[in-house]
Amino acid sequence: MHVELIRLHFLDKLSSNIYMSGSMFLWVYLLSIVCVLYVFLRLASNRSSQIGTAGRGGPTGLADAQSARVVNIGLYCLSNGSPYSSQRLQQFFDGKDLAFDGEKGIYQRVNSKDQVVFTLASASEPGHLNLTEDSVDGLAILMSSDDMQSPADAFDQLLVFLHEFTTEFGGSLLDVTRQPLTQSLCQSYREQLLACEANQ
């Protein structure tokens, strides 16, 4: 009888401890859920704030996003009517300090630091500028700010070259979508290149 009372007392105490332990576990579990929800809501709030700021930034926000990336510029210079004479092109390129890459079939201007300032290719597929042919319909002009210390200055050099070229040969300057190149687009390119310089 005495042993049975001890056993019942022990079981009752054990059940009470289990109930208390279970209750404590439940409270800890609920508290952890609350903490996770709090952190999640804070992160969601911060993310929404960032998106809202970027949206309000308009063009400035876009320029800031682009400033950390490489700016690639593609232009065309197409002849008006008669194609360009290959012989005249070669003479002009040689006088403008352009180097010919026979393997790629392109002309490039390279600065004193061995960086490519801009590249000239054929506007026709596949892009090889073969001046052994009689004529060329147009040029594709490529420039990249990648690994360029002064990309805005390089762009200015390109604009000077294009002015000299169209003065000598004529032609229409087009953007990468083959729409007329505008002053506002040139200014936009230059601002992006200056942003690249600022983030170097």
Backbone torsions as a table, in degrees:
resi	resn	phi	psi	omega
1	MET	NA	-44.3	180.0
2	HIS	-66.1	-41.0	179.7
3	VAL	-65.1	-39.8	179.7
4	GLU	-64.1	-38.6	178.1
5	LEU	-64.8	-41.2	178.5
6	ILE	-62.4	-42.0	-179.3
7	ARG	-64.0	-44.7	179.4
8	LEU	-64.6	-39.1	178.3
9	HIS	-63.7	-40.9	179.7
10	PHE	-65.1	-44.5	179.6
11	LEU	-64.5	-38.9	178.4
12	ASP	-64.6	-41.9	179.1
13	LYS	-67.3	-39.5	179.4
14	LEU	-65.2	-42.4	178.3
15	SER	-62.6	-38.8	178.8
16	SER	-64.6	-41.4	179.2
17	ASN	-65.7	-39.9	179.2
18	ILE	-64.1	-41.1	179.3
19	TYR	-63.2	-42.1	179.2
20	MET	-67.7	-39.9	179.4
21	SER	-65.1	-41.1	178.4
22	GLY	-63.9	-40.3	178.5
23	SER	-65.0	-42.2	179.5
24	MET	-64.5	-40.4	178.0
25	PHE	-61.7	-41.8	179.5
26	LEU	-62.1	-42.7	179.1
27	TRP	-64.2	-42.2	178.8
28	VAL	-63.4	-41.2	179.9
29	TYR	-62.5	-46.3	179.4
30	LEU	-64.1	-38.7	179.3
31	LEU	-64.4	-39.4	179.5
32	SER	-65.4	-37.9	177.8
33	ILE	-63.4	-42.9	178.9
34	VAL	-60.9	-42.0	-180.0
35	CYS	-63.9	-43.5	180.0
36	VAL	-62.7	-43.7	178.7
37	LEU	-62.4	-38.3	179.8
38	TYR	-63.6	-46.3	180.0
39	VAL	-63.5	-42.9	-179.7
40	PHE	-61.0	-44.5	-179.7
41	LEU	-65.3	-37.2	177.7
42	ARG	-64.1	-43.9	179.4
43	LEU	-64.2	-42.0	179.1
44	ALA	-63.6	-38.7	179.4
45	SER	-65.3	-42.8	179.2
46	ASN	-64.5	-40.2	-179.8
47	ARG	-64.3	-43.0	178.8
48	SER	-62.8	-37.8	179.2
49	SER	-64.7	-40.4	179.8
50	GLN	-66.2	-41.6	179.7
51	ILE	-64.4	-41.2	179.1
52	GLY	-63.3	-40.6	179.2
53	THR	-64.6	-43.1	179.3
54	ALA	-64.0	-38.3	179.5
55	GLY	-66.1	-39.7	179.4
56	ARG	-71.2	-21.7	-176.9
57	GLY	-68.1	-26.5	179.9
58	GLY	60.3	-135.7	-178.7
59	PRO	-60.3	-32.2	180.0
60	THR	-64.3	-42.5	177.9
61	GLY	-61.4	-38.8	178.7
62	LEU	-65.9	-42.5	179.2
63	ALA	-62.9	-39.6	179.0
64	ASP	-63.4	-39.9	179.6
65	ALA	-67.1	-37.5	-178.1
66	GLN	-75.1	-23.6	-172.8
67	SER	-64.5	-24.7	-178.5
68	ALA	-89.2	-1.5	-176.7
69	ARG	-110.1	171.0	175.8
70	VAL	-78.5	136.5	177.1
71	VAL	-100.4	119.6	177.2
72	ASN	-110.0	131.0	-177.3
73	ILE	-120.1	129.7	176.5
74	GLY	-125.0	127.8	-179.6
75	LEU	-133.1	164.6	175.7
76	TYR	-129.8	148.6	169.7
77	CYS	-129.3	107.2	-175.4
78	LEU	-107.7	141.0	-179.2
79	SER	-68.5	148.0	176.0
80	ASN	-97.2	96.3	-179.5
81	GLY	91.3	-102.6	-175.8
82	SER	-71.4	138.1	177.0
83	PRO	-64.1	163.5	177.8
84	TYR	-76.5	140.6	176.0
85	SER	-73.5	126.0	-178.9
86	SER	-62.4	-39.4	-179.7
87	GLN	-63.7	-43.7	178.8
88	ARG	-66.5	-38.8	177.9
89	LEU	-60.5	-45.4	-178.3
90	GLN	-62.5	-42.4	178.3
91	GLN	-63.8	-40.7	-179.8
92	PHE	-66.6	-45.2	-179.4
93	PHE	-62.8	-41.1	179.6
94	ASP	-62.7	-32.8	179.9
95	GLY	-81.4	-6.6	-179.0
96	LYS	-111.0	20.7	174.7
97	ASP	59.5	45.8	176.5
98	LEU	-106.9	135.5	-179.5
99	ALA	-100.5	138.2	-179.3
100	PHE	-95.5	129.4	174.3
101	ASP	-102.3	99.4	-175.8
102	GLY	-64.9	-32.1	-178.8
103	GLU	-66.4	-40.9	-179.0
104	LYS	-93.4	-15.9	-179.2
105	GLY	70.8	42.3	-177.8
106	ILE	-136.7	158.9	170.9
107	TYR	-107.6	143.6	-179.8
108	GLN	-138.0	146.8	167.5
109	ARG	-101.9	125.8	-178.3
110	VAL	-118.1	134.3	-178.2
111	ASN	-85.5	-177.0	-176.4
112	SER	-66.0	-18.5	178.7
113	LYS	-96.1	15.0	178.3
114	ASP	63.1	30.8	176.1
115	GLN	-101.9	138.3	179.4
116	VAL	-74.5	119.6	180.0
117	VAL	-80.0	-51.0	173.8
118	PHE	-157.5	165.0	-175.9
119	THR	-127.4	141.1	176.0
120	LEU	-116.0	130.3	176.9
121	ALA	-134.5	176.4	176.5
122	SER	-77.1	141.9	177.8
123	ALA	-74.3	-12.4	178.6
124	SER	-96.4	147.6	177.3
125	GLU	-64.2	144.1	2.4
126	PRO	-90.2	12.3	176.1
127	GLY	103.3	-6.5	180.0
128	HIS	-70.5	128.5	-179.2
129	LEU	-93.0	90.8	-176.2
130	ASN	-96.9	98.9	-176.9
131	LEU	-84.5	5.8	171.9
132	THR	-79.7	-15.2	174.8
133	GLU	-78.1	167.2	-174.6
134	ASP	-70.2	-36.8	-173.3
135	SER	-151.3	164.9	179.6
136	VAL	-132.8	131.5	-177.5
137	ASP	-74.4	-29.8	-178.4
138	GLY	-178.6	171.6	-178.4
139	LEU	-116.3	145.3	167.8
140	ALA	-105.5	129.0	-176.7
141	ILE	-113.9	126.8	-176.3
142	LEU	-123.5	140.8	176.4
143	MET	-147.9	142.1	178.5
144	SER	-136.0	141.9	178.0
145	SER	-82.5	-4.2	-176.8
146	ASP	-61.6	125.9	178.9
147	ASP	60.8	21.2	178.5
148	MET	-104.1	124.9	-176.5
149	GLN	-73.6	-35.4	-178.7
150	SER	-130.8	70.7	-176.0
151	PRO	-64.2	-31.0	178.8
152	ALA	-66.0	-39.8	176.9
153	ASP	-65.6	-38.4	177.9
154	ALA	-62.9	-39.2	178.6
155	PHE	-65.9	-37.9	176.6
156	ASP	-62.4	-40.5	176.7
157	GLN	-61.0	-41.1	179.5
158	LEU	-63.2	-42.9	179.9
159	LEU	-64.1	-39.1	177.4
160	VAL	-63.1	-44.5	179.2
161	PHE	-60.4	-45.0	-178.5
162	LEU	-65.0	-35.7	176.5
163	HIS	-64.0	-45.5	179.3
164	GLU	-64.5	-39.0	-178.3
165	PHE	-66.0	-49.1	-178.1
166	THR	-69.2	-27.3	174.9
167	THR	-67.0	-38.0	-178.6
168	GLU	-79.3	-42.8	-171.1
169	PHE	-112.9	-16.5	-172.6
170	GLY	77.9	-177.1	178.9
171	GLY	123.7	169.5	-178.8
172	SER	-111.4	129.6	176.3
173	LEU	-90.3	126.9	-176.7
174	LEU	-126.5	154.6	175.3
175	ASP	-82.9	-172.4	-174.5
176	VAL	-65.9	-21.8	177.0
177	THR	-92.1	7.2	-179.7
178	ARG	64.5	33.1	170.4
179	GLN	-101.6	153.0	-178.5
180	PRO	-52.5	132.6	179.0
181	LEU	-71.5	126.9	-177.3
182	THR	-108.0	160.8	177.9
183	GLN	-64.9	-36.7	-179.6
184	SER	-65.9	-36.4	177.9
185	LEU	-68.6	-40.4	176.6
186	CYS	-60.7	-41.6	178.5
187	GLN	-64.9	-38.5	177.6
188	SER	-63.6	-43.7	176.7
189	TYR	-58.7	-45.1	-176.7
190	ARG	-64.5	-40.1	178.6
191	GLU	-64.1	-39.7	177.7
192	GLN	-65.2	-39.7	179.2
193	LEU	-67.4	-38.3	175.8
194	LEU	-64.0	-37.2	176.9
195	ALA	-64.6	-36.2	175.8
196	CYS	-62.7	-43.4	179.0
197	GLU	-61.3	-40.8	-178.0
198	ALA	-66.3	-24.4	-178.0
199	ASN	-99.7	7.5	178.5
200	GLN	-75.3	NA	NA
